[in-house]
């Protein structure tokens, strides 16, 4: 292989011309850092050959980072780039480390293999040996006394070694390159600041239109400011003029040397009148209340003197006309190398923002008040709607205990079903309102899904049998897996979906309840029917309240709340509820919950549905009933009849109930909450505070069925909390529990 001939060495004048040409090249270039780096290494490589690489010091000065690489051979260039990118080069390692430490050039005119192994970083030896690099020069990149990195060249094509004059020439090139790189970095910082400031400008609201108009008027005074503005770089001036925030520049003594148009507009000053004045005496002389504000107490003055950054959203400035307005201030030191020149203050008028904050606080307070009123309304509606239902359902259940004819039992059955349907509607409306207002309280616990599904299906089998619908199960995959959910609410959702599958199925149809463990570690329960399916046109309204999706003309009883409530309940338990349907073939609704892997649920057994009765007592059981509703009083008297050994004393006011409790010391107190003279919760507190009545078990019976109030009263000492309409078996069970039966 022939050895390339050595190029003729340039004369001193040629070198000077080359320096002038490359300086002009760097000066005329667009200040894009990456493009400039690539231009530098290519230009240096062409002038001195063969490879050229620039390394830049990291911000902490610990690492030399590869910035640009060039070699006339693309394959060699790619190899060299991969090698440098794959190697971490500490700032104190190898030949480049020597340049950084000594801040001077390293010149190796003749590189031997032994010398390479002794001085060159081991990771680079394969490149030296493979491409026979025989001569190298590394020089520092520095500008204004700041070391920026290193510039290195090496010869593996040109046979002639570098000479001392090449090292001097390379240092001259590096100094010009460093100056260009410093300008490019400054341009990059200014561009980033410009982008940030433009984003801030874009966020300004329409309320600043007046300030923008002021900015336009102030631009007419630009001719008076030309002398000063000509000293600034044109690009910087465009950035500053486009700022929506005010910007002022101070010298070390706090004198104003510059203010952008936005600042002048907000402060009401002209530039000529403002220049040379001390910022504190002109803009910050008094507190917002007009009292003097000494310089010694001013944090901005302290920041100027200390050369520190200062940011505040609680500052204020005074206008020329004597008006103080709140500002957000960001003050940063203005430095040139090690010399502190003053400070730059960027500020914005936050008068409107403070008004917005006040409006938001007022809106929040109004929303909280509205939410409180909604909760009170729910509580009141619960009481007002449940109270008459208590008499209807309660006496119906009492009548069912009597020996009646088949027609009478059938009539009672219709009354009970109608009342329960109305109660379910009330419960669904209240539950939906609680969810929307954020007042729904859940009791999450590990639930054995298989048992929950079995219980729901067993409960609905009778309803399915009435329509000759086959109800099948395929839930072996659920095994012993558990989920975290509210057991009562999960069953409520299952009942809703199963009820819909029965109601909207065809006669002699089928329902399949299946379960599976998905690949996403979730448990899916699917309820499929063979009904008429759902028209895709109803998809958007599927889970909206009171939407019956065309079923209102079918004669099928419903409210349109079940799916909306179920969707919200499942979402509140961190699950998903969705469906798929084929018109004319059927519909599948599916529930999906995250699999619980932390613990297992205890065995859950369905509650006994046997009729609860109270056996007659040989001793008298004294019961104090504090209730102002006569129908509710009559219901309790029927349930706790004197023939069973009960003696009921009634009080229709809270204070009378307290007096009778002290006088008669009853065995049980039944307490309503909504009384004419005082709230039942206050009655409970006074009963529990009095040593004479604190041990008497108190059963709260109320139409206010909110979970939050139930928890509060049970925590306040109530033995039980029963909701109206009264569940007679549950009531009798509670009485038996108190009596130890």
CORNORKA-V271911 format. One record per residue. N is the residue number from 0. RES is the residue in one small letter. OMEGA is omega in whole degrees, 0 to 359 (* if undefined). Layout:
BEGIN
n->(N,N)
res->(RES,RES)
omega->(OMEGA,OMEGA)
END
This chain:
BEGIN
n->(0,1,2,3,4,5,6,7,8,9,10,11,12,13,14,15,16,17,18,19,20,21,22,23,24,25,26,27,28,29,30,31,32,33,34,35,36,37,38,39,40,41,42,43,44,45,46,47,48,49,50,51,52,53,54,55,56,57,58,59,60,61,62,63,64,65,66,67,68,69,70,71,72,73,74,75,76,77,78,79,80,81,82,83,84,85,86,87,88,89,90,91,92,93,94,95,96,97,98,99,100,101,102,103,104,105,106,107,108,109,110,111,112,113,114,115,116,117,118,119,120,121,122,123,124,125,126,127,128,129,130,131,132,133,134,135,136,137,138,139,140,141,142,143,144,145,146,147,148,149,150,151,152,153,154,155,156,157,158,159,160,161,162,163,164,165,166,167,168,169,170,171,172,173,174,175,176,177,178,179,180,181,182,183,184,185,186,187,188,189,190,191,192,193,194,195,196,197,198,199,200,201,202,203,204,205,206,207,208,209,210,211,212,213,214,215,216,217,218,219,220,221,222,223,224,225,226,227,228,229,230,231,232,233,234,235,236,237,238,239,240,241,242,243,244,245,246,247,248,249,250,251,252,253,254,255,256,257,258,259,260,261,262,263,264,265,266,267,268,269,270,271,272,273,274,275,276,277,278,279,280,281,282,283,284,285,286,287,288,289,290,291,292,293,294,295,296,297,298,299,300,301,302,303,304,305,306,307,308,309,310,311,312,313,314,315,316,317,318,319,320,321,322,323,324,325,326,327,328,329,330,331,332,333,334,335,336,337,338,339,340,341,342,343,344,345,346,347,348,349,350,351,352,353,354,355,356,357,358,359,360,361,362,363,364,365,366,367,368,369,370,371,372,373,374,375,376,377,378,379,380,381,382,383,384,385,386,387,388,389,390,391,392,393,394,395,396,397,398,399,400,401,402,403,404,405,406,407,408,409,410,411,412,413,414,415,416,417,418,419,420,421,422,423,424,425,426,427,428,429,430,431,432,433,434,435,436,437,438,439,440,441,442,443,444,445,446,447,448,449,450,451,452,453,454,455,456,457,458,459,460,461,462,463,464,465,466,467,468,469,470,471,472,473,474,475,476,477,478,479,480,481,482,483,484,485,486,487,488,489,490,491,492,493,494,495,496,497,498,499,500,501,502,503,504,505,506,507,508,509,510,511,512,513,514,515,516,517,518,519,520,521,522,523,524,525,526,527,528,529,530,531,532,533,534,535,536,537,538,539,540,541,542,543,544,545,546,547,548,549,550,551,552,553,554,555,556,557,558,559,560,561,562,563,564,565,566,567,568,569,570,571,572,573,574,575,576,577,578,579,580,581,582,583,584,585,586,587,588,589,590,591,592,593,594,595,596,597,598,599,600,601,602,603,604,605,606,607,608,609,610,611,612,613,614,615,616,617,618,619,620,621,622,623,624,625,626,627,628,629,630,631,632,633,634,635,636,637,638,639,640,641,642,643,644,645,646,647,648,649,650,651,652,653,654,655,656,657,658,659,660,661,662,663,664,665,666,667,668,669,670,671,672,673,674,675,676,677,678,679,680,681,682,683,684,685,686,687,688,689,690,691,692,693,694,695,696,697,698,699,700,701,702,703,704,705,706,707,708,709,710,711,712,713,714,715,716,717,718,719,720,721,722,723,724,725,726,727,728,729,730,731,732,733,734,735,736,737,738,739,740)
res->(x,x,x,x,x,x,x,x,x,x,x,x,x,x,x,x,x,x,x,x,x,x,x,x,x,x,x,x,x,x,x,x,x,x,x,x,x,x,x,x,x,x,x,x,x,x,x,x,x,x,x,x,x,x,x,x,x,x,x,x,x,x,x,x,x,x,x,x,x,x,x,x,x,x,x,x,x,x,x,x,x,x,x,x,x,x,x,x,x,x,x,x,x,x,x,x,x,x,x,x,x,x,x,x,x,x,x,x,x,x,x,x,x,x,x,x,x,x,x,x,x,x,x,x,x,x,x,x,x,x,x,x,x,x,x,x,x,x,x,x,x,x,x,x,x,x,x,x,x,x,x,x,x,x,x,x,x,x,x,x,x,x,x,x,x,x,x,x,x,x,x,x,x,x,x,x,x,x,x,x,x,x,x,x,x,x,x,x,x,x,x,x,x,x,x,x,x,x,x,x,x,x,x,x,x,x,x,x,x,x,x,x,x,x,x,x,x,x,x,x,x,x,x,x,x,x,x,x,x,x,x,x,x,x,x,x,x,x,x,x,x,x,x,x,x,x,x,x,x,x,x,x,x,x,x,x,x,x,x,x,x,x,x,x,x,x,x,x,x,x,x,x,x,x,x,x,x,x,x,x,x,x,x,x,x,x,x,x,x,x,x,x,x,x,x,x,x,x,x,x,x,x,x,x,x,x,x,x,x,x,x,x,x,x,x,x,x,x,x,x,x,x,x,x,x,x,x,x,x,x,x,x,x,x,x,x,x,x,x,x,x,x,x,x,x,x,x,x,x,x,x,x,x,x,x,x,x,x,x,x,x,x,x,x,x,x,x,x,x,x,x,x,x,x,x,x,x,x,x,x,x,x,x,x,x,x,x,x,x,x,x,x,x,x,x,x,x,x,x,x,x,x,x,x,x,x,x,x,x,x,x,x,x,x,x,x,x,x,x,x,x,x,x,x,x,x,x,x,x,x,x,x,x,x,x,x,x,x,x,x,x,x,x,x,x,x,x,x,x,x,x,x,x,x,x,x,x,x,x,x,x,x,x,x,x,x,x,x,x,x,x,x,x,x,x,x,x,x,x,x,x,x,x,x,x,x,x,x,x,x,x,x,x,x,x,x,x,x,x,x,x,x,x,x,x,x,x,x,x,x,x,x,x,x,x,x,x,x,x,x,x,x,x,x,x,x,x,x,x,x,x,x,x,x,x,x,x,x,x,x,x,x,x,x,x,x,x,x,x,x,x,x,x,x,x,x,x,x,x,x,x,x,x,x,x,x,x,x,x,x,x,x,x,x,x,x,x,x,x,x,x,x,x,x,x,x,x,x,x,x,x,x,x,x,x,x,x,x,x,x,x,x,x,x,x,x,x,x,x,x,x,x,x,x,x,x,x,x,x,x,x,x,x,x,x,x,x,x,x,x,x,x,x,x,x,x,x,x,x,x,x,x,x,x,x,x,x,x,x,x,x,x,x,x,x,x,x,x,x,x,x,x,x,x,x,x,x,x,x,x,x,x,x,x,x,x,x,x,x,x,x,x,x,x,x,x,x,x,x,x,x,x,x,x,x,x,x,x,x,x,x,x,x,x,x,x,x,x,x,x,x,x,x,x,x,x,x,x,x,x,x,x,x,x,x,x,x,x,x,x,x,x,x,x,x,x,x,x,x,x,x)
omega->(183,180,180,178,181,178,178,184,181,177,179,180,178,178,178,179,178,177,180,181,183,175,178,179,181,183,184,183,169,187,173,190,183,179,180,179,180,179,182,185,179,181,180,180,181,181,188,181,352,177,178,182,175,173,181,177,174,182,180,178,185,189,172,185,177,183,181,183,176,172,182,176,183,181,178,180,180,179,182,180,179,181,182,181,184,186,173,184,177,185,181,184,168,182,178,178,177,179,181,184,185,183,179,186,170,186,178,183,181,182,174,180,180,179,179,182,182,189,187,179,187,182,183,183,179,179,181,184,184,185,175,176,189,181,184,171,175,181,179,170,182,179,181,176,182,178,183,183,182,174,184,176,178,181,173,177,179,185,185,178,175,176,183,180,177,179,179,180,180,179,177,177,181,180,178,178,180,179,179,179,179,178,180,178,178,178,179,178,180,179,178,179,178,180,179,182,177,176,178,179,181,183,180,183,182,181,180,180,178,178,178,176,177,178,179,180,182,178,178,180,185,182,180,184,186,184,180,186,179,180,181,175,185,180,178,181,178,179,183,181,182,181,172,177,175,179,176,180,180,170,186,179,179,178,179,178,179,173,180,184,180,178,180,180,181,185,178,181,166,184,183,182,187,185,177,180,180,183,186,183,184,190,193,191,185,174,181,179,178,179,183,180,184,178,183,180,185,180,178,176,178,180,177,182,182,183,183,176,179,178,180,173,183,179,183,173,177,177,179,182,176,179,177,177,182,180,165,188,168,182,179,180,175,185,174,187,179,183,177,185,183,182,174,180,172,183,177,177,183,178,181,180,178,177,177,179,178,179,180,179,179,179,179,179,179,179,179,178,179,179,178,179,179,178,178,178,178,180,182,180,178,181,186,182,183,184,177,178,179,180,182,184,182,181,176,178,178,180,179,179,182,177,183,177,181,178,179,178,179,178,178,179,179,178,182,179,179,179,179,176,177,178,178,178,178,181,181,178,180,178,180,179,178,180,182,180,179,183,179,179,179,177,183,179,176,183,174,191,183,181,179,179,180,181,180,181,180,180,186,183,181,179,178,182,180,180,179,180,179,181,184,182,171,188,179,182,179,175,180,183,180,172,175,181,173,187,182,181,177,178,179,178,180,178,180,183,178,178,178,181,178,185,187,177,174,177,183,180,182,173,177,176,184,178,179,175,185,179,180,180,174,176,181,175,182,178,185,177,180,181,185,181,184,178,179,180,181,187,184,183,187,187,176,180,174,175,181,170,177,183,182,179,185,183,179,183,179,182,184,181,189,183,179,180,180,180,181,179,180,178,179,178,175,177,179,175,179,184,168,186,174,181,180,183,180,185,175,171,180,176,178,181,175,180,177,181,186,184,178,181,173,179,180,183,179,179,180,179,178,181,180,178,176,179,178,180,177,178,182,175,182,181,175,180,179,189,183,181,187,181,177,179,180,179,180,179,177,182,181,187,178,180,177,177,182,174,185,173,185,174,184,176,183,182,177,178,178,180,180,178,178,185,189,181,184,177,181,174,174,193,169,182,185,181,187,186,181,181,181,179,177,177,180,180,182,176,183,178,181,182,182,184,187,183,181,179,181,177,179,177,188,175,177,190,181,183,182,180,177,180,182,182,176,176,180,174,178,179,180,181,184,183,171,358,188,171,188,178,180,178,181,177,179,178,178,180,179,182,178,181,*)
END
